[in-house]
Amino acid sequence: MYGSSLMDATKGSPNPAAAWLRRTEALSGPAYRRIAQALENAVAEGELQPGDQIPAQREVARRLGIDFTTVTRAYALARERGLIEGTAGRGTFIRLRTEEGEAGLVDLSMNLPPPPAGLNLAALLRETTGAILARTDPATLMAYHSGAGSLAQRAAGAAWLAPNLGEVDPARVVVASGAQTALSAMLDHLTRPGDVILAEAFAYPGLLATAARRGLTVIGCPLDDQGLEPEGLARLIAEHRPRLICCTPTFQNPTAATMSLARREAVVAVARAAGVTIIEDDAYGLLPASPLPALASLWPEGVFHVATTAKTLSPGLRVAYVVAPPGRAEGFATALHAIAQMPPPLMAAVATSWIREGVAGRVLAGVREEAIARRALADELLPGAVGGPESLHVWLPDARADWAATAHGLALVGAETFRAPGVTGEGLRISLGAAGKRPTLARGLRALANLYG
């Protein structure tokens, strides 16, 4: 028996993740094994979820009235079983038991930002949401909101994008529930079935799928090591008279090409001369330490700029900012409202708070630091891959995913996923952020080098 009433010790706990301790009462054996088994049972039955923080060892010892060393032994056993992980200063968390951890699979296919160096996103999120709920009426927060976003949210978006857009009137900013939603609404707003749009020869799959569902004809524009070729773009405009040009100027997805300032100016000059609107999908534009000017800053009247927090902060925020040409934000907001009535209020509030308080800048810096380290690792182990120093992905030209890669435990995505209709060519996009830790990424890159080196 424990030295105090376990029911009393866990009742009304400020840490709901302590309730699993009650499970020890129905178990037998040494105390440390009962604690580890109770933890394992709670995970197996869904009471504890990956990412949940569990009480510190001293708190458990106090609650159960047992020696601290007994709890230390229990946590060590749980760690051996792959149930928990943690580091000094962060706490102990239920481990995410992914395929990567269980079967040796290295995910090089999902283009996620890596965990920000030196920061605990979970702790930041708990702190921010707690502060928001403390100062905001939950009923107001969770009610319907303006489809364009509140003035505070739009102003935060304008401030966030200032490094590569300069000063922007918040009235031009529309807050959306992710870039994919924004792109879908933009195609609804700017095109009709049968219209032609120009995209990169290898383009974002979400754009290709959305265009196909809307009955649009996508023509792939030739690419070089700086993205869209201005000469090829001008020729295709003359031949097809497109409604839109869609492109990603920084760390293009999938080729990782980045337009120089001169190339950006040339692309804008071609589009402006032809009077063709540009959709600038600038998912990665804030990642470089010295961001280049966005296309929208070079031609504000002709560019719809889309920037998501998914690649610079965290995919779970599901917040994107659209900067429309002057006088066109409300029309786009109406189209967006028909698809997604509003951005998720709590997540929009978190993004706004993070931007205002400087947390977003710290997270971005941490993501950038980790991205640079991982990109350097790719440069060392896979020297044939191309991409900028802060890029979340690299491109391996002419390679293709096959059964051998799968047999070596690699999840990959090849050129077939990105080809615009009629385009040929091979390549692999190697995503550097999805692997949980650098050693796992290194293992995958070494296997790739053996296959394609």
Secondary structure, 3 states (H helix, E strand, C coil): CCCCCHHHHHCCCCCHHHHHHHHHHHCCCCHHHHHHHHHHHHHHCCCCCCCCEECCHHHHHHHHCCCHHHHHHHHHHHHHCCCEEEECCCEEEECCCCHHHHHCCEECCCCCCCCCCCCCHHHHHHHHHHHHHHHCCHHHHCCCCCCCCCHHHHHHHHHHHHHHHCCCCHHHEEEECCHHHHHHHHHHHHCCCCCEEEEECECCHHHHHHHHHCCCEEEEECEECCEECHHHHHHHHHHHCCCEEEECCCCCCCCCCCCCHHHHHHHHHHHHHHCCEEEEECCCCCCCCCCCCCHHHHCCCCEEEEEECCCCCCHHHCCEEEECCCCCHHHHHHHHHHHCCCCCHHHHHHHHHHHHHCHHHHHHHHHHHHHHHHHHHHHHHCCCCECCCCCCEEEEECCCCCHHHHHCCEECEEHHHCECCCCCCCEEEEECCCCCCHHHHHHHHHHHHHHHC
